[in-house]
Amino acid sequence: MKTQLLITLFLALGLLAACAEMNPHPMDMNLAVQNATSKADHEELAKHYEEVAEEMQVKADEHKKLLSQYEAKSYLYGRQAEDLKAHCQRLIDVYEKAAEENLHMARMHRQM
């Protein structure tokens, strides 16, 4: 009983953390991109995209750790184990794709 309660609490906290509002672009990116005219402006944008890419990769790595936990101890999660593993894998894919796209944008701005 206590184990189930702890697992439920852990999952609920994880869900709340995952649903927390993220603001990956503290600046108005549309305005920043439109107003970028100098090399320094593009360098600043490239730096921003690289920072966001790093954040996305950190999140992907966190979910990889969770996924390995779910795979190693799926017996603790019962029927939900497969759903949890699929959810983690999907988030890993999304975060890695976001990191890749941000690095691509950084490279483009460095070339400008």
Phi and psi in radians as a Rosetta constraint file:
Dihedral C 1 N 2 CA 2 C 2 CIRCULARHARMONIC -1.115 0.35
Dihedral N 2 CA 2 C 2 N 3 CIRCULARHARMONIC -0.655 0.35
Dihedral C 2 N 3 CA 3 C 3 CIRCULARHARMONIC -1.105 0.35
Dihedral N 3 CA 3 C 3 N 4 CIRCULARHARMONIC -0.767 0.35
Dihedral C 3 N 4 CA 4 C 4 CIRCULARHARMONIC -1.118 0.35
Dihedral N 4 CA 4 C 4 N 5 CIRCULARHARMONIC -0.691 0.35
Dihedral C 4 N 5 CA 5 C 5 CIRCULARHARMONIC -1.122 0.35
Dihedral N 5 CA 5 C 5 N 6 CIRCULARHARMONIC -0.744 0.35
Dihedral C 5 N 6 CA 6 C 6 CIRCULARHARMONIC -1.132 0.35
Dihedral N 6 CA 6 C 6 N 7 CIRCULARHARMONIC -0.730 0.35
Dihedral C 6 N 7 CA 7 C 7 CIRCULARHARMONIC -1.114 0.35
Dihedral N 7 CA 7 C 7 N 8 CIRCULARHARMONIC -0.778 0.35
Dihedral C 7 N 8 CA 8 C 8 CIRCULARHARMONIC -1.082 0.35
Dihedral N 8 CA 8 C 8 N 9 CIRCULARHARMONIC -0.742 0.35
Dihedral C 8 N 9 CA 9 C 9 CIRCULARHARMONIC -1.106 0.35
Dihedral N 9 CA 9 C 9 N 10 CIRCULARHARMONIC -0.774 0.35
Dihedral C 9 N 10 CA 10 C 10 CIRCULARHARMONIC -1.042 0.35
Dihedral N 10 CA 10 C 10 N 11 CIRCULARHARMONIC -0.801 0.35
Dihedral C 10 N 11 CA 11 C 11 CIRCULARHARMONIC -1.162 0.35
Dihedral N 11 CA 11 C 11 N 12 CIRCULARHARMONIC -0.680 0.35
Dihedral C 11 N 12 CA 12 C 12 CIRCULARHARMONIC -1.128 0.35
Dihedral N 12 CA 12 C 12 N 13 CIRCULARHARMONIC -0.739 0.35
Dihedral C 12 N 13 CA 13 C 13 CIRCULARHARMONIC -1.147 0.35
Dihedral N 13 CA 13 C 13 N 14 CIRCULARHARMONIC -0.696 0.35
Dihedral C 13 N 14 CA 14 C 14 CIRCULARHARMONIC -1.086 0.35
Dihedral N 14 CA 14 C 14 N 15 CIRCULARHARMONIC -0.725 0.35
Dihedral C 14 N 15 CA 15 C 15 CIRCULARHARMONIC -1.139 0.35
Dihedral N 15 CA 15 C 15 N 16 CIRCULARHARMONIC -0.742 0.35
Dihedral C 15 N 16 CA 16 C 16 CIRCULARHARMONIC -1.102 0.35
Dihedral N 16 CA 16 C 16 N 17 CIRCULARHARMONIC -0.708 0.35
Dihedral C 16 N 17 CA 17 C 17 CIRCULARHARMONIC -1.156 0.35
Dihedral N 17 CA 17 C 17 N 18 CIRCULARHARMONIC -0.676 0.35
Dihedral C 17 N 18 CA 18 C 18 CIRCULARHARMONIC -1.193 0.35
Dihedral N 18 CA 18 C 18 N 19 CIRCULARHARMONIC -0.529 0.35
Dihedral C 18 N 19 CA 19 C 19 CIRCULARHARMONIC -1.565 0.35
Dihedral N 19 CA 19 C 19 N 20 CIRCULARHARMONIC -0.061 0.35
Dihedral C 19 N 20 CA 20 C 20 CIRCULARHARMONIC -1.074 0.35
Dihedral N 20 CA 20 C 20 N 21 CIRCULARHARMONIC 2.537 0.35
Dihedral C 20 N 21 CA 21 C 21 CIRCULARHARMONIC -1.160 0.35
Dihedral N 21 CA 21 C 21 N 22 CIRCULARHARMONIC 2.222 0.35
Dihedral C 21 N 22 CA 22 C 22 CIRCULARHARMONIC -1.857 0.35
Dihedral N 22 CA 22 C 22 N 23 CIRCULARHARMONIC 2.456 0.35
Dihedral C 22 N 23 CA 23 C 23 CIRCULARHARMONIC -2.176 0.35
Dihedral N 23 CA 23 C 23 N 24 CIRCULARHARMONIC 1.400 0.35
Dihedral C 23 N 24 CA 24 C 24 CIRCULARHARMONIC -1.224 0.35
Dihedral N 24 CA 24 C 24 N 25 CIRCULARHARMONIC -0.259 0.35
Dihedral C 24 N 25 CA 25 C 25 CIRCULARHARMONIC -2.179 0.35
Dihedral N 25 CA 25 C 25 N 26 CIRCULARHARMONIC 1.503 0.35
Dihedral C 25 N 26 CA 26 C 26 CIRCULARHARMONIC -1.152 0.35
Dihedral N 26 CA 26 C 26 N 27 CIRCULARHARMONIC -0.297 0.35
Dihedral C 26 N 27 CA 27 C 27 CIRCULARHARMONIC -1.859 0.35
Dihedral N 27 CA 27 C 27 N 28 CIRCULARHARMONIC 2.833 0.35
Dihedral C 27 N 28 CA 28 C 28 CIRCULARHARMONIC -1.311 0.35
Dihedral N 28 CA 28 C 28 N 29 CIRCULARHARMONIC 1.769 0.35
Dihedral C 28 N 29 CA 29 C 29 CIRCULARHARMONIC -1.144 0.35
Dihedral N 29 CA 29 C 29 N 30 CIRCULARHARMONIC -0.661 0.35
Dihedral C 29 N 30 CA 30 C 30 CIRCULARHARMONIC -1.039 0.35
Dihedral N 30 CA 30 C 30 N 31 CIRCULARHARMONIC -0.815 0.35
Dihedral C 30 N 31 CA 31 C 31 CIRCULARHARMONIC -1.153 0.35
Dihedral N 31 CA 31 C 31 N 32 CIRCULARHARMONIC -0.735 0.35
Dihedral C 31 N 32 CA 32 C 32 CIRCULARHARMONIC -1.109 0.35
Dihedral N 32 CA 32 C 32 N 33 CIRCULARHARMONIC -0.725 0.35
Dihedral C 32 N 33 CA 33 C 33 CIRCULARHARMONIC -1.202 0.35
Dihedral N 33 CA 33 C 33 N 34 CIRCULARHARMONIC -0.729 0.35
Dihedral C 33 N 34 CA 34 C 34 CIRCULARHARMONIC -1.147 0.35
Dihedral N 34 CA 34 C 34 N 35 CIRCULARHARMONIC -0.613 0.35
Dihedral C 34 N 35 CA 35 C 35 CIRCULARHARMONIC -1.582 0.35
Dihedral N 35 CA 35 C 35 N 36 CIRCULARHARMONIC -0.022 0.35
Dihedral C 35 N 36 CA 36 C 36 CIRCULARHARMONIC -1.286 0.35
Dihedral N 36 CA 36 C 36 N 37 CIRCULARHARMONIC 1.975 0.35
Dihedral C 36 N 37 CA 37 C 37 CIRCULARHARMONIC -2.163 0.35
Dihedral N 37 CA 37 C 37 N 38 CIRCULARHARMONIC -0.543 0.35
Dihedral C 37 N 38 CA 38 C 38 CIRCULARHARMONIC -1.718 0.35
Dihedral N 38 CA 38 C 38 N 39 CIRCULARHARMONIC 2.914 0.35
Dihedral C 38 N 39 CA 39 C 39 CIRCULARHARMONIC -1.057 0.35
Dihedral N 39 CA 39 C 39 N 40 CIRCULARHARMONIC -0.658 0.35
Dihedral C 39 N 40 CA 40 C 40 CIRCULARHARMONIC -1.127 0.35
Dihedral N 40 CA 40 C 40 N 41 CIRCULARHARMONIC -0.672 0.35
Dihedral C 40 N 41 CA 41 C 41 CIRCULARHARMONIC -1.094 0.35
Dihedral N 41 CA 41 C 41 N 42 CIRCULARHARMONIC -0.800 0.35
Dihedral C 41 N 42 CA 42 C 42 CIRCULARHARMONIC -1.185 0.35
Dihedral N 42 CA 42 C 42 N 43 CIRCULARHARMONIC -0.594 0.35
Dihedral C 42 N 43 CA 43 C 43 CIRCULARHARMONIC -1.146 0.35
Dihedral N 43 CA 43 C 43 N 44 CIRCULARHARMONIC -0.713 0.35
Dihedral C 43 N 44 CA 44 C 44 CIRCULARHARMONIC -1.098 0.35
Dihedral N 44 CA 44 C 44 N 45 CIRCULARHARMONIC -0.754 0.35
Dihedral C 44 N 45 CA 45 C 45 CIRCULARHARMONIC -1.112 0.35
Dihedral N 45 CA 45 C 45 N 46 CIRCULARHARMONIC -0.742 0.35
Dihedral C 45 N 46 CA 46 C 46 CIRCULARHARMONIC -1.070 0.35
Dihedral N 46 CA 46 C 46 N 47 CIRCULARHARMONIC -0.732 0.35
Dihedral C 46 N 47 CA 47 C 47 CIRCULARHARMONIC -1.090 0.35
Dihedral N 47 CA 47 C 47 N 48 CIRCULARHARMONIC -0.740 0.35
Dihedral C 47 N 48 CA 48 C 48 CIRCULARHARMONIC -1.069 0.35
Dihedral N 48 CA 48 C 48 N 49 CIRCULARHARMONIC -0.826 0.35
Dihedral C 48 N 49 CA 49 C 49 CIRCULARHARMONIC -1.092 0.35
Dihedral N 49 CA 49 C 49 N 50 CIRCULARHARMONIC -0.641 0.35
Dihedral C 49 N 50 CA 50 C 50 CIRCULARHARMONIC -1.166 0.35
Dihedral N 50 CA 50 C 50 N 51 CIRCULARHARMONIC -0.674 0.35
Dihedral C 50 N 51 CA 51 C 51 CIRCULARHARMONIC -1.123 0.35
Dihedral N 51 CA 51 C 51 N 52 CIRCULARHARMONIC -0.751 0.35
Dihedral C 51 N 52 CA 52 C 52 CIRCULARHARMONIC -1.130 0.35
Dihedral N 52 CA 52 C 52 N 53 CIRCULARHARMONIC -0.705 0.35
Dihedral C 52 N 53 CA 53 C 53 CIRCULARHARMONIC -1.053 0.35
Dihedral N 53 CA 53 C 53 N 54 CIRCULARHARMONIC -0.709 0.35
Dihedral C 53 N 54 CA 54 C 54 CIRCULARHARMONIC -1.124 0.35
Dihedral N 54 CA 54 C 54 N 55 CIRCULARHARMONIC -0.720 0.35
Dihedral C 54 N 55 CA 55 C 55 CIRCULARHARMONIC -1.090 0.35
Dihedral N 55 CA 55 C 55 N 56 CIRCULARHARMONIC -0.740 0.35
Dihedral C 55 N 56 CA 56 C 56 CIRCULARHARMONIC -1.120 0.35
Dihedral N 56 CA 56 C 56 N 57 CIRCULARHARMONIC -0.670 0.35
Dihedral C 56 N 57 CA 57 C 57 CIRCULARHARMONIC -1.197 0.35
Dihedral N 57 CA 57 C 57 N 58 CIRCULARHARMONIC -0.634 0.35
Dihedral C 57 N 58 CA 58 C 58 CIRCULARHARMONIC -1.078 0.35
Dihedral N 58 CA 58 C 58 N 59 CIRCULARHARMONIC -0.759 0.35
Dihedral C 58 N 59 CA 59 C 59 CIRCULARHARMONIC -1.120 0.35
Dihedral N 59 CA 59 C 59 N 60 CIRCULARHARMONIC -0.707 0.35
Dihedral C 59 N 60 CA 60 C 60 CIRCULARHARMONIC -1.080 0.35
Dihedral N 60 CA 60 C 60 N 61 CIRCULARHARMONIC -0.738 0.35
Dihedral C 60 N 61 CA 61 C 61 CIRCULARHARMONIC -1.122 0.35
Dihedral N 61 CA 61 C 61 N 62 CIRCULARHARMONIC -0.669 0.35
Dihedral C 61 N 62 CA 62 C 62 CIRCULARHARMONIC -1.064 0.35
Dihedral N 62 CA 62 C 62 N 63 CIRCULARHARMONIC -0.746 0.35
Dihedral C 62 N 63 CA 63 C 63 CIRCULARHARMONIC -1.271 0.35
Dihedral N 63 CA 63 C 63 N 64 CIRCULARHARMONIC -0.470 0.35
Dihedral C 63 N 64 CA 64 C 64 CIRCULARHARMONIC -1.131 0.35
Dihedral N 64 CA 64 C 64 N 65 CIRCULARHARMONIC -0.688 0.35
Dihedral C 64 N 65 CA 65 C 65 CIRCULARHARMONIC -1.123 0.35
Dihedral N 65 CA 65 C 65 N 66 CIRCULARHARMONIC -0.753 0.35
Dihedral C 65 N 66 CA 66 C 66 CIRCULARHARMONIC -1.079 0.35
Dihedral N 66 CA 66 C 66 N 67 CIRCULARHARMONIC -0.761 0.35
Dihedral C 66 N 67 CA 67 C 67 CIRCULARHARMONIC -1.046 0.35
Dihedral N 67 CA 67 C 67 N 68 CIRCULARHARMONIC -0.755 0.35
Dihedral C 67 N 68 CA 68 C 68 CIRCULARHARMONIC -1.133 0.35
Dihedral N 68 CA 68 C 68 N 69 CIRCULARHARMONIC -0.592 0.35
Dihedral C 68 N 69 CA 69 C 69 CIRCULARHARMONIC -1.117 0.35
Dihedral N 69 CA 69 C 69 N 70 CIRCULARHARMONIC -0.810 0.35
Dihedral C 69 N 70 CA 70 C 70 CIRCULARHARMONIC -1.126 0.35
Dihedral N 70 CA 70 C 70 N 71 CIRCULARHARMONIC -0.627 0.35
Dihedral C 70 N 71 CA 71 C 71 CIRCULARHARMONIC -1.271 0.35
Dihedral N 71 CA 71 C 71 N 72 CIRCULARHARMONIC -0.708 0.35
Dihedral C 71 N 72 CA 72 C 72 CIRCULARHARMONIC -1.248 0.35
Dihedral N 72 CA 72 C 72 N 73 CIRCULARHARMONIC -0.587 0.35
Dihedral C 72 N 73 CA 73 C 73 CIRCULARHARMONIC -2.241 0.35
Dihedral N 73 CA 73 C 73 N 74 CIRCULARHARMONIC 0.813 0.35
Dihedral C 73 N 74 CA 74 C 74 CIRCULARHARMONIC -1.091 0.35
Dihedral N 74 CA 74 C 74 N 75 CIRCULARHARMONIC -0.428 0.35
Dihedral C 74 N 75 CA 75 C 75 CIRCULARHARMONIC -1.095 0.35
Dihedral N 75 CA 75 C 75 N 76 CIRCULARHARMONIC -0.386 0.35
Dihedral C 75 N 76 CA 76 C 76 CIRCULARHARMONIC -1.309 0.35
Dihedral N 76 CA 76 C 76 N 77 CIRCULARHARMONIC -0.395 0.35
Dihedral C 76 N 77 CA 77 C 77 CIRCULARHARMONIC -1.826 0.35
Dihedral N 77 CA 77 C 77 N 78 CIRCULARHARMONIC -0.024 0.35
Dihedral C 77 N 78 CA 78 C 78 CIRCULARHARMONIC 1.029 0.35
Dihedral N 78 CA 78 C 78 N 79 CIRCULARHARMONIC -2.399 0.35
Dihedral C 78 N 79 CA 79 C 79 CIRCULARHARMONIC -1.132 0.35
Dihedral N 79 CA 79 C 79 N 80 CIRCULARHARMONIC -0.434 0.35
Dihedral C 79 N 80 CA 80 C 80 CIRCULARHARMONIC -1.322 0.35
Dihedral N 80 CA 80 C 80 N 81 CIRCULARHARMONIC -0.195 0.35
Dihedral C 80 N 81 CA 81 C 81 CIRCULARHARMONIC -0.992 0.35
Dihedral N 81 CA 81 C 81 N 82 CIRCULARHARMONIC -0.783 0.35
Dihedral C 81 N 82 CA 82 C 82 CIRCULARHARMONIC -1.160 0.35
Dihedral N 82 CA 82 C 82 N 83 CIRCULARHARMONIC -0.679 0.35
Dihedral C 82 N 83 CA 83 C 83 CIRCULARHARMONIC -1.135 0.35
Dihedral N 83 CA 83 C 83 N 84 CIRCULARHARMONIC -0.735 0.35
Dihedral C 83 N 84 CA 84 C 84 CIRCULARHARMONIC -1.130 0.35
Dihedral N 84 CA 84 C 84 N 85 CIRCULARHARMONIC -0.721 0.35
Dihedral C 84 N 85 CA 85 C 85 CIRCULARHARMONIC -1.135 0.35
Dihedral N 85 CA 85 C 85 N 86 CIRCULARHARMONIC -0.759 0.35
Dihedral C 85 N 86 CA 86 C 86 CIRCULARHARMONIC -1.120 0.35
Dihedral N 86 CA 86 C 86 N 87 CIRCULARHARMONIC -0.701 0.35
Dihedral C 86 N 87 CA 87 C 87 CIRCULARHARMONIC -1.093 0.35
Dihedral N 87 CA 87 C 87 N 88 CIRCULARHARMONIC -0.817 0.35
Dihedral C 87 N 88 CA 88 C 88 CIRCULARHARMONIC -1.080 0.35
Dihedral N 88 CA 88 C 88 N 89 CIRCULARHARMONIC -0.769 0.35
Dihedral C 88 N 89 CA 89 C 89 CIRCULARHARMONIC -1.081 0.35
Dihedral N 89 CA 89 C 89 N 90 CIRCULARHARMONIC -0.703 0.35
Dihedral C 89 N 90 CA 90 C 90 CIRCULARHARMONIC -1.122 0.35
Dihedral N 90 CA 90 C 90 N 91 CIRCULARHARMONIC -0.757 0.35
Dihedral C 90 N 91 CA 91 C 91 CIRCULARHARMONIC -1.132 0.35
Dihedral N 91 CA 91 C 91 N 92 CIRCULARHARMONIC -0.676 0.35
Dihedral C 91 N 92 CA 92 C 92 CIRCULARHARMONIC -1.040 0.35
Dihedral N 92 CA 92 C 92 N 93 CIRCULARHARMONIC -0.810 0.35
Dihedral C 92 N 93 CA 93 C 93 CIRCULARHARMONIC -1.069 0.35
Dihedral N 93 CA 93 C 93 N 94 CIRCULARHARMONIC -0.767 0.35
Dihedral C 93 N 94 CA 94 C 94 CIRCULARHARMONIC -1.130 0.35
Dihedral N 94 CA 94 C 94 N 95 CIRCULARHARMONIC -0.826 0.35
Dihedral C 94 N 95 CA 95 C 95 CIRCULARHARMONIC -1.148 0.35
Dihedral N 95 CA 95 C 95 N 96 CIRCULARHARMONIC -0.687 0.35
Dihedral C 95 N 96 CA 96 C 96 CIRCULARHARMONIC -1.182 0.35
Dihedral N 96 CA 96 C 96 N 97 CIRCULARHARMONIC -0.650 0.35
Dihedral C 96 N 97 CA 97 C 97 CIRCULARHARMONIC -1.145 0.35
Dihedral N 97 CA 97 C 97 N 98 CIRCULARHARMONIC -0.727 0.35
Dihedral C 97 N 98 CA 98 C 98 CIRCULARHARMONIC -1.101 0.35
Dihedral N 98 CA 98 C 98 N 99 CIRCULARHARMONIC -0.716 0.35
Dihedral C 98 N 99 CA 99 C 99 CIRCULARHARMONIC -1.096 0.35
Dihedral N 99 CA 99 C 99 N 100 CIRCULARHARMONIC -0.767 0.35
Dihedral C 99 N 100 CA 100 C 100 CIRCULARHARMONIC -1.083 0.35
Dihedral N 100 CA 100 C 100 N 101 CIRCULARHARMONIC -0.782 0.35
Dihedral C 100 N 101 CA 101 C 101 CIRCULARHARMONIC -1.126 0.35
Dihedral N 101 CA 101 C 101 N 102 CIRCULARHARMONIC -0.701 0.35
Dihedral C 101 N 102 CA 102 C 102 CIRCULARHARMONIC -1.164 0.35
Dihedral N 102 CA 102 C 102 N 103 CIRCULARHARMONIC -0.668 0.35
Dihedral C 102 N 103 CA 103 C 103 CIRCULARHARMONIC -1.150 0.35
Dihedral N 103 CA 103 C 103 N 104 CIRCULARHARMONIC -0.630 0.35
Dihedral C 103 N 104 CA 104 C 104 CIRCULARHARMONIC -1.102 0.35
Dihedral N 104 CA 104 C 104 N 105 CIRCULARHARMONIC -0.775 0.35
Dihedral C 104 N 105 CA 105 C 105 CIRCULARHARMONIC -1.109 0.35
Dihedral N 105 CA 105 C 105 N 106 CIRCULARHARMONIC -0.677 0.35
Dihedral C 105 N 106 CA 106 C 106 CIRCULARHARMONIC -1.083 0.35
Dihedral N 106 CA 106 C 106 N 107 CIRCULARHARMONIC -0.766 0.35
Dihedral C 106 N 107 CA 107 C 107 CIRCULARHARMONIC -1.090 0.35
Dihedral N 107 CA 107 C 107 N 108 CIRCULARHARMONIC -0.720 0.35
Dihedral C 107 N 108 CA 108 C 108 CIRCULARHARMONIC -1.091 0.35
Dihedral N 108 CA 108 C 108 N 109 CIRCULARHARMONIC -0.739 0.35
Dihedral C 108 N 109 CA 109 C 109 CIRCULARHARMONIC -1.232 0.35
Dihedral N 109 CA 109 C 109 N 110 CIRCULARHARMONIC -0.534 0.35
Dihedral C 109 N 110 CA 110 C 110 CIRCULARHARMONIC -1.193 0.35
Dihedral N 110 CA 110 C 110 N 111 CIRCULARHARMONIC -0.532 0.35
Dihedral C 110 N 111 CA 111 C 111 CIRCULARHARMONIC -1.344 0.35
Dihedral N 111 CA 111 C 111 N 112 CIRCULARHARMONIC -0.360 0.35
